[in-house]
Amino acid sequence: MSQLFKIDKRAEPVDKKYTGKIQIPQYEPKTIRPQLYELCDRGKYIELLRDILTSNVSEPEKEFLRYAAARHLVFNYSKIADYYAHTSPEMQRLMEKSALVIIDFDDAIANGYVRLSENIKRIMDVSGEKTK
């Protein structure tokens, strides 16, 4: 076995500048509800849609490119949170379901958005940084 893959069994000091503690900031909604157009920057998306529309590619290719263009939408989550605080319960539910806001950890689990954090927790447990 080469030296590159040898594992030294002696424990080295663990660098403690990183922590497994997660502190969730508390959100304080602003008193003014933002306008819908403020929640998302659509500049690049619209530019791409214009290029797709005027292209000579097939309709199925245009459809695919339109879906791909959506990756260029830039969401302003601070304004989204403010909007959420001042909208109807139905809109709030739909925003939660889309993970535009995550209000309740149990809802996040139910909607499938906690898998990543569970994987990270498992990795941290394996690496020796025990989480609670």
N, C-alpha and C positions, 0 to 999 in steps of 0.2 A: 504494500500500500504506500502511495506517495506521501510525502510530508504535507502536501496540500490538504489531504483528507483526514489526517490524524487529528484526533480530538484529545486535548490535554484535559485530564480528569481533575487537575487541581483547580479549585474554584478561584476565580479572580474577583476582586471587589466589584460590586454592582454599582454602576453610575446611577445616582438617585436624583438626577436633575429632572427626570420625567416621573409623572405620577399616574396612578390608575384612577384617581378621584375625578369624578365628573361633576362640575358645578353648572347647573342650568340657570342662565340668567332669567330674571323675572321681567316680563314684558309689561310696560305701562303704555296703554293705548293713548294716542294723541286725541284731542277733542275734535279735530276736523277730519272728516272722511275724505280720502283722496279720490280723485276722478279715476275711472277705469283706465283711461289712456296712460295714466301715470304708473300703473302697476307693471308694465312690460314695455321694454324697448324693442320695437319691431323693425328698426331701420334695415339691418342686414337681411332679415327675413323677406321684407318687401322687395328689396333689390334682387334677391335671388328668384323670387316669384316672377318678377318682370322678365328676367333672363330666361326662365323656364318657359313662360308663356310664349315668348317670341322665338323659341328654339324650333329646330326641325326634327327633334327626336320624337319617337312614337308616343302615343297617349299613355300607354302603360309606363313608359320611362318617365314621362312628365309627372305622372301620379307618384311614382317612387321618389322623384326629386323633390316634389312638394312636401312629402313626409320628411325627407331628410332636411329640408330647409328649416323645419320647425326647431331643429337643434340650435339655431342661431337666435332664437328668441331669448332675451335677457330679462329675467324676472327681478323686480325690486322687492325683496322679501320684507323689508321694513314697511314699505307702503302697503304691501299685501296684508300684513298684520294689522295695520291701521284700518284698512278697508274692512277686514274681517270683523273687527270690533264694532263696526257701525252698519252691518248688513243684516239681512233677514236670517232666521234660523235655517231655512232651507238652503240658502247660499252658503252659510257657514258649514253645514253638513257636507255639501258638495266640495267645498274648499278643503275640508279635512280629508275627505275621501281621495282627493287628488294630491294630498300631502303638500299643499301650498302652505298650510299651517299644521302643526302637530300640537294639539292641546292636551290630549290625554294619552298616557303611555299605553293603556289597555287598548284604546282605539287604534293606536299606531301598530300594535301587535296584530289586531284583528284585520287591519288593512294591509298587513304584510311588510311594513316599513321598519321592523325591528330586527329582521334577520341579520343585517350587517352588524349591528351592535352586539348581538348574541355571538356572532363569529369572532368579533374583536375580543369580547370577554373571554371566550374559550382560548384564544391565542394567548392572551395575557396570563390566564391561569397556567397554561402549559409553560410559559416562559419564566414563571416564578413570581410574577407580580400578581398576587391574589386580589381579586376584586370582590366586592360585597354584593 
